[in-house]
């Protein structure tokens, strides 16, 4: 009888301890710089995202790399997959490296200077680096261009990838193994705690919060990176002759021309329009600046173009976050400098 009572007491005590543990904050285990952001958030009580892949296979990562950089790869069965798009690869519009020195804010000049130092393309799309750590995609004003398609996709990385493949790239929907491969590669580009560039004081504060208040710890961590990329469709200047009210900086304009425009507009590039460094090209650009056509840098940068019958490929616009009004004037100043 004594042994039976002891057994029930032990089980009851164990159940009570487990119940207490379920309401206890993370623990006294320190968050380390090399830890993956997603794992830290999970340890604090946030679920893994729907697109999460645990320990991606190296073969899938390689296939994902090929699909993003080349547009096709060797499938699990067979020798070569069909290209996702006849016109573009993902890297036509997206980098795969970090492109912002400060992950907490939008700073166009800081991003451009970062690109200049590292010779990164200056593109319309948000980098794939850290995109698995975002919480929404195709944000804000993208609904103006893609309508209800955005509403269905913006809360899902998988949905956004398929929207990009079928509409933006004018290609096809991904097969299941292709989606898994792309996500596997994207998880190899995820944010680690060290990428948040926390000071020693901030690290200590974060660990203190993790010991006592999981929700506050999560909020503190998320305050050190953007959980979405804001997107504002900007207005054209009142007069294309006068442009935006900023003094152009040719040295920045040169970088935008070389890292942005010429990323696609080069011989055998994604666009039929080749923008080289000849005086004829700069004269052509200057001539068309004031026009109400996509030949104007103002029109094409701010409004982009649309897919047309017989010409499916098109140029996406630069949102205000991806190219400021000041930077459009920088590009104009560089073009005009080459005509003197």
PLY file of the C-alpha trace (Angstrom):
ply
format ascii 1.0
element vertex 340
property float x
property float y
property float z
element edge 339
property int vertex1
property int vertex2
end_header
0.00 0.00 0.00
2.83 2.38 0.89
4.56 1.67 -2.41
1.34 2.32 -4.34
0.81 5.70 -2.64
4.42 6.62 -3.31
3.97 5.73 -6.97
0.92 7.99 -7.29
2.73 10.79 -5.45
5.70 10.51 -7.80
3.51 10.59 -10.94
1.52 13.57 -9.64
4.68 15.47 -8.77
6.20 14.76 -12.16
3.05 15.96 -13.93
3.07 19.15 -11.88
6.72 19.83 -12.74
6.07 19.26 -16.44
3.12 21.66 -16.27
5.29 24.32 -14.62
7.99 23.79 -17.24
5.53 24.41 -20.05
4.92 27.96 -18.72
8.56 28.68 -17.94
10.45 31.08 -20.24
13.20 29.82 -22.50
15.80 28.84 -19.82
19.12 30.12 -18.67
20.79 28.88 -21.83
22.55 31.78 -23.54
21.73 32.73 -27.11
24.91 32.39 -29.17
25.95 34.53 -32.17
26.36 31.50 -34.46
22.83 30.27 -33.81
20.26 30.45 -36.60
17.67 33.15 -36.09
14.80 30.75 -36.79
16.03 28.30 -34.14
16.34 31.03 -31.52
12.80 32.22 -32.21
11.58 28.62 -32.01
13.27 28.15 -28.63
11.43 31.26 -27.42
8.06 29.85 -28.44
7.54 30.96 -32.05
6.60 28.18 -34.46
8.74 27.38 -37.47
7.30 28.96 -40.64
5.24 26.92 -43.10
8.16 26.92 -45.56
10.66 25.59 -42.99
13.00 22.78 -44.02
15.06 21.14 -41.31
18.62 20.22 -42.30
18.26 20.68 -46.09
19.95 18.01 -48.17
23.11 19.15 -49.98
21.79 17.74 -53.27
18.59 19.77 -52.91
20.62 22.88 -52.07
22.68 22.41 -55.24
19.55 21.93 -57.34
18.04 25.05 -55.76
21.19 27.01 -56.56
20.94 25.94 -60.20
17.24 26.79 -60.44
17.82 30.29 -59.06
21.03 31.12 -60.91
20.56 29.13 -64.14
16.82 28.50 -64.30
17.02 24.71 -64.61
18.89 21.75 -63.15
19.19 17.97 -63.08
15.93 16.59 -61.62
15.69 13.56 -59.32
14.64 11.50 -62.37
16.10 12.41 -65.74
18.96 14.46 -67.13
17.69 18.03 -67.35
14.60 19.94 -66.28
12.78 22.42 -68.45
13.66 26.05 -67.81
11.31 27.79 -65.40
11.30 30.82 -67.69
12.53 31.42 -71.23
13.27 35.03 -70.37
14.73 35.40 -66.89
16.45 33.72 -63.99
15.77 34.72 -60.39
19.07 36.63 -60.26
17.86 38.92 -63.03
16.06 40.86 -60.30
17.32 39.47 -56.98
20.68 39.30 -55.24
21.57 36.29 -53.09
23.80 38.22 -50.70
23.12 40.67 -47.92
22.62 44.13 -49.43
21.84 46.38 -46.46
24.44 47.33 -43.84
21.65 48.06 -41.35
18.89 45.44 -41.37
16.49 47.64 -39.40
15.79 50.37 -41.95
15.51 51.37 -45.58
18.45 53.56 -46.61
18.87 53.72 -50.37
22.26 55.44 -50.34
23.65 53.04 -47.73
22.44 50.14 -49.86
24.01 51.64 -52.99
27.33 52.26 -51.24
27.24 48.71 -49.90
26.68 47.46 -53.47
29.51 49.63 -54.79
32.00 48.27 -52.27
31.04 44.67 -52.97
30.21 45.04 -56.68
26.66 43.79 -56.14
23.90 44.42 -58.68
21.54 47.25 -57.70
18.21 45.61 -58.44
14.44 46.03 -58.15
13.83 42.86 -56.16
14.65 42.23 -52.51
17.66 40.03 -51.90
17.09 36.31 -51.33
19.51 36.51 -48.42
17.34 36.22 -45.34
14.09 35.95 -47.29
13.14 32.77 -45.39
13.19 34.90 -42.22
10.65 37.36 -43.60
6.99 37.10 -42.65
5.43 38.52 -45.83
6.41 39.12 -49.46
5.02 41.25 -52.33
4.20 43.89 -49.77
2.30 47.18 -49.82
1.94 48.72 -53.29
2.69 45.54 -55.26
-1.05 44.93 -55.12
-1.37 47.88 -57.55
0.49 45.91 -60.22
-0.51 42.33 -59.52
-3.93 42.76 -57.93
-5.56 39.79 -56.23
-2.57 37.58 -57.08
-0.63 39.42 -54.38
-3.34 38.94 -51.78
-3.08 35.19 -52.21
0.71 35.08 -52.21
2.06 37.71 -49.83
1.61 35.59 -46.69
3.28 32.54 -48.22
6.86 32.25 -49.44
5.88 29.27 -51.58
3.00 31.22 -53.07
5.25 34.21 -53.71
7.86 32.05 -55.44
5.21 30.64 -57.77
3.83 34.14 -58.45
7.31 35.30 -59.37
7.87 32.26 -61.59
4.59 32.46 -63.48
3.88 36.19 -63.71
7.04 38.22 -63.06
9.26 35.79 -64.98
6.51 34.88 -67.45
7.34 31.23 -66.88
5.65 28.17 -65.40
4.60 26.94 -61.98
7.20 24.94 -60.10
7.05 21.22 -59.61
7.08 19.96 -56.02
10.72 18.85 -56.11
11.73 22.21 -57.60
10.01 24.11 -54.79
11.72 21.91 -52.21
15.10 22.50 -53.88
14.66 26.27 -54.05
13.57 26.44 -50.42
16.53 24.27 -49.43
18.89 26.71 -51.13
17.14 29.72 -49.60
17.53 28.18 -46.13
21.27 28.13 -46.78
20.97 31.95 -47.02
19.14 32.40 -43.71
19.97 35.00 -41.06
22.10 34.05 -38.08
22.12 35.92 -34.80
25.54 37.40 -35.56
24.09 39.06 -38.67
21.97 41.31 -36.44
25.18 43.12 -35.38
24.12 43.39 -31.74
26.37 45.19 -29.28
27.57 43.39 -26.14
25.08 45.41 -24.12
22.24 44.41 -26.45
23.27 40.75 -26.29
23.21 40.84 -22.48
19.79 42.50 -22.52
18.45 39.93 -25.00
19.65 37.05 -22.83
18.11 38.63 -19.73
14.77 38.88 -21.53
15.06 35.27 -22.74
15.32 34.14 -19.10
12.18 35.94 -17.96
9.88 36.99 -20.83
9.86 35.10 -24.12
7.48 37.50 -25.90
9.66 40.50 -25.04
12.76 38.61 -26.17
11.14 37.82 -29.52
10.04 41.44 -29.96
13.54 42.67 -29.10
15.16 40.34 -31.64
12.68 41.31 -34.37
13.39 44.99 -33.74
16.86 44.35 -35.21
15.73 43.32 -38.69
12.83 44.04 -41.03
10.30 41.24 -41.09
9.07 42.49 -44.47
10.44 44.63 -47.28
8.29 47.75 -47.66
7.33 48.70 -51.21
6.10 52.15 -52.28
5.26 52.88 -55.90
6.60 56.40 -56.44
5.16 59.23 -58.49
6.74 60.70 -61.60
8.15 64.23 -61.33
5.72 67.01 -62.21
7.98 67.88 -65.13
10.35 65.37 -66.72
12.28 68.31 -68.15
13.05 69.55 -64.64
13.02 66.18 -62.92
12.88 65.70 -59.16
14.10 68.64 -57.02
17.53 67.21 -56.24
21.04 67.99 -57.43
22.37 64.93 -59.21
25.54 63.17 -58.04
27.26 61.65 -61.09
29.46 59.29 -59.05
26.35 57.59 -57.66
24.70 57.72 -61.06
27.64 55.84 -62.55
27.17 53.04 -60.01
23.42 52.87 -60.70
24.06 52.70 -64.44
26.69 49.98 -64.16
25.25 47.92 -61.29
21.59 48.49 -62.13
20.87 49.32 -65.76
23.69 47.30 -67.30
22.89 44.25 -65.18
20.18 43.37 -67.73
20.83 45.80 -70.57
24.04 44.34 -71.97
24.88 42.27 -75.02
23.13 38.88 -74.75
21.42 40.08 -71.58
17.79 39.75 -70.53
16.75 42.83 -72.50
16.85 43.52 -76.22
17.90 47.08 -75.40
21.67 47.28 -74.97
22.97 50.18 -72.88
26.68 50.49 -73.49
29.06 53.33 -72.68
29.02 54.98 -76.09
28.04 58.61 -76.60
25.26 57.42 -78.92
23.62 55.52 -76.07
23.86 58.49 -73.70
22.42 60.78 -76.38
19.52 58.35 -76.88
18.81 58.26 -73.14
18.95 62.04 -72.86
16.70 62.54 -75.88
13.93 60.33 -74.51
14.01 61.55 -70.87
11.05 63.97 -71.18
8.83 61.58 -73.15
5.71 59.80 -71.91
7.06 56.44 -73.03
9.03 53.58 -71.54
12.12 54.95 -73.33
12.24 57.65 -70.65
14.31 56.75 -67.59
11.64 58.38 -65.41
8.84 56.30 -66.89
10.66 52.97 -66.92
12.16 53.33 -63.45
8.97 54.47 -61.76
6.33 52.55 -63.75
8.27 49.72 -65.32
6.58 47.99 -68.23
3.95 45.30 -68.70
3.83 42.01 -70.52
2.42 42.37 -74.03
1.16 39.98 -76.66
4.21 38.80 -78.57
6.57 40.32 -75.99
5.93 38.63 -72.66
9.09 39.80 -70.93
8.87 43.12 -69.16
10.82 45.33 -66.76
9.67 45.63 -63.16
9.68 49.11 -61.68
11.98 50.34 -58.94
10.00 51.11 -55.80
10.95 54.20 -53.83
12.73 51.94 -51.34
14.89 50.45 -54.10
15.73 53.73 -55.84
15.13 57.13 -54.31
14.15 60.27 -56.25
17.63 61.55 -55.47
19.17 58.49 -57.12
17.08 58.91 -60.27
18.57 62.39 -60.54
22.01 60.88 -59.90
21.50 58.63 -62.93
20.36 61.59 -65.00
23.45 63.57 -63.96
25.74 60.71 -64.99
24.07 60.44 -68.40
24.41 64.19 -68.96
28.02 64.21 -67.77
28.91 61.80 -70.58
27.58 64.27 -73.15
29.92 67.11 -72.20
0 1
1 2
2 3
3 4
4 5
5 6
6 7
7 8
8 9
9 10
10 11
11 12
12 13
13 14
14 15
15 16
16 17
17 18
18 19
19 20
20 21
21 22
22 23
23 24
24 25
25 26
26 27
27 28
28 29
29 30
30 31
31 32
32 33
33 34
34 35
35 36
36 37
37 38
38 39
39 40
40 41
41 42
42 43
43 44
44 45
45 46
46 47
47 48
48 49
49 50
50 51
51 52
52 53
53 54
54 55
55 56
56 57
57 58
58 59
59 60
60 61
61 62
62 63
63 64
64 65
65 66
66 67
67 68
68 69
69 70
70 71
71 72
72 73
73 74
74 75
75 76
76 77
77 78
78 79
79 80
80 81
81 82
82 83
83 84
84 85
85 86
86 87
87 88
88 89
89 90
90 91
91 92
92 93
93 94
94 95
95 96
96 97
97 98
98 99
99 100
100 101
101 102
102 103
103 104
104 105
105 106
106 107
107 108
108 109
109 110
110 111
111 112
112 113
113 114
114 115
115 116
116 117
117 118
118 119
119 120
120 121
121 122
122 123
123 124
124 125
125 126
126 127
127 128
128 129
129 130
130 131
131 132
132 133
133 134
134 135
135 136
136 137
137 138
138 139
139 140
140 141
141 142
142 143
143 144
144 145
145 146
146 147
147 148
148 149
149 150
150 151
151 152
152 153
153 154
154 155
155 156
156 157
157 158
158 159
159 160
160 161
161 162
162 163
163 164
164 165
165 166
166 167
167 168
168 169
169 170
170 171
171 172
172 173
173 174
174 175
175 176
176 177
177 178
178 179
179 180
180 181
181 182
182 183
183 184
184 185
185 186
186 187
187 188
188 189
189 190
190 191
191 192
192 193
193 194
194 195
195 196
196 197
197 198
198 199
199 200
200 201
201 202
202 203
203 204
204 205
205 206
206 207
207 208
208 209
209 210
210 211
211 212
212 213
213 214
214 215
215 216
216 217
217 218
218 219
219 220
220 221
221 222
222 223
223 224
224 225
225 226
226 227
227 228
228 229
229 230
230 231
231 232
232 233
233 234
234 235
235 236
236 237
237 238
238 239
239 240
240 241
241 242
242 243
243 244
244 245
245 246
246 247
247 248
248 249
249 250
250 251
251 252
252 253
253 254
254 255
255 256
256 257
257 258
258 259
259 260
260 261
261 262
262 263
263 264
264 265
265 266
266 267
267 268
268 269
269 270
270 271
271 272
272 273
273 274
274 275
275 276
276 277
277 278
278 279
279 280
280 281
281 282
282 283
283 284
284 285
285 286
286 287
287 288
288 289
289 290
290 291
291 292
292 293
293 294
294 295
295 296
296 297
297 298
298 299
299 300
300 301
301 302
302 303
303 304
304 305
305 306
306 307
307 308
308 309
309 310
310 311
311 312
312 313
313 314
314 315
315 316
316 317
317 318
318 319
319 320
320 321
321 322
322 323
323 324
324 325
325 326
326 327
327 328
328 329
329 330
330 331
331 332
332 333
333 334
334 335
335 336
336 337
337 338
338 339
